[in-house]
């Protein structure tokens, strides 16, 4: 059985997908952008954007009853590695 995971502490899904799906022994989270869910703004700089993206992931994991320690795999997409 699949259960949709959603929280207002992370940006809502923009397209036809969920923030995360609980599929029994696994939770699959969608990619997170560095959008602050309260202000709707993206912070300046890679460090602040990374912190915000991870805060969004943390909020989704907590909504699923998990923590960052439960994450076993991540994929990072960078627009510019310079």
C-alpha positions as CSV (number, residue, x, y, z in Angstrom):
1,X,0.0,0.0,0.0
2,X,1.3,3.5,-0.9
3,X,0.7,6.5,1.3
4,X,1.3,10.1,0.2
5,X,3.6,12.2,2.6
6,X,3.0,15.9,2.6
7,X,4.0,18.8,4.9
8,X,3.6,22.5,4.8
9,X,7.2,22.8,6.3
10,X,8.6,22.1,2.8
11,X,7.6,23.5,-0.6
12,X,4.5,21.9,-2.1
13,X,4.9,19.8,-5.2
14,X,4.7,22.0,-8.3
15,X,3.8,19.2,-10.8
16,X,1.7,16.0,-10.6
17,X,3.9,14.3,-7.9
18,X,4.1,14.1,-4.2
19,X,6.7,15.4,-1.7
20,X,7.2,11.7,-0.8
21,X,5.5,8.3,-1.0
22,X,5.6,5.7,1.8
23,X,5.8,2.3,0.1
24,X,6.0,0.0,3.2
25,X,9.6,-0.5,4.1
26,X,10.8,2.5,2.0
27,X,9.9,6.2,1.6
28,X,10.8,7.8,-1.7
29,X,11.1,11.6,-1.6
30,X,10.9,13.9,-4.6
31,X,13.7,16.3,-5.4
32,X,13.9,19.5,-3.3
33,X,14.7,22.9,-4.5
34,X,16.0,25.6,-2.1
35,X,12.7,27.3,-1.8
36,X,11.8,28.6,1.6
37,X,8.2,27.3,2.2
38,X,7.3,30.3,4.5
39,X,8.7,33.2,2.4
40,X,8.6,31.6,-1.1
41,X,12.1,32.9,-1.7
42,X,15.3,31.2,-2.8
43,X,18.3,32.3,-0.7
44,X,21.4,33.7,-2.3
45,X,24.5,31.5,-2.6
46,X,25.2,27.8,-2.8
47,X,25.7,27.4,0.9
48,X,22.4,28.9,1.9
49,X,20.6,27.1,-1.0
50,X,22.1,23.8,0.2
51,X,21.0,24.4,3.8
52,X,17.5,25.2,2.6
53,X,17.3,22.2,0.3
54,X,18.4,19.9,3.2
55,X,15.9,21.6,5.6
56,X,13.2,20.8,3.1
57,X,14.3,17.2,2.9
58,X,14.4,17.0,6.7
59,X,10.9,18.4,7.0
60,X,9.6,15.7,4.6
61,X,11.4,12.9,6.4
62,X,10.0,14.1,9.7
63,X,6.5,14.2,8.2
64,X,7.1,10.5,7.3
65,X,8.1,9.8,10.9
66,X,11.8,9.4,10.0
67,X,15.0,11.4,10.3
68,X,18.0,12.3,8.1
69,X,19.7,9.2,9.6
70,X,17.2,7.0,7.7
71,X,18.4,8.3,4.3
72,X,20.3,5.6,2.4
73,X,20.8,7.3,-1.0
74,X,20.7,10.8,-2.4
75,X,21.3,12.3,-5.8
76,X,22.5,15.9,-6.3
77,X,21.9,17.9,-9.4
78,X,24.0,21.1,-9.9
79,X,23.4,23.6,-12.6
80,X,27.0,25.0,-12.3
81,X,29.9,23.2,-10.6
82,X,32.1,26.3,-10.9
